[in-house]
Amino acid sequence: MNNRSRLFYLGLNLLAPGIGQLALKWYFRGILELLLFIAAIAWGFMELLLPIINYALSDVTTSAFPKINAVPLIIAIAAGVIVWLWSLVEIILFYNPPTDQDKDKEVKQ
């Protein structure tokens, strides 16, 4: 049984969502949240960097500075934040730290 506190797993989730779930051996949840977060970050970087890369590769004298479409960038950031918050809420709601009775039973066995 795991003897660590809820704050330990919440702290792991501050590094990246899903890390705390993986430490709790909630593998499906942890991998899903980590992959969703990575996808949201990748989507945000793609929306931010592709116009800049296209501008850099184009003929600079004839094209204006690229306009970055803010709506998909904001959606990507919001998706990442939602996944992150859900990973924290999930540990708060579903993790039951072991009680002293549970620890005593484990020691006796």
Secondary structure, 3 states (H helix, E strand, C coil): CCCCCHHHHHHHHHHCCCHHHHHCCCHHHHHHHHHHHHHHHHHHHHHHHHHHHHHHHCCCCCCCCCCCCHHHHHHHHHHHHHHHHHHHHHHHHHCCCCCHHHHHHHHHC
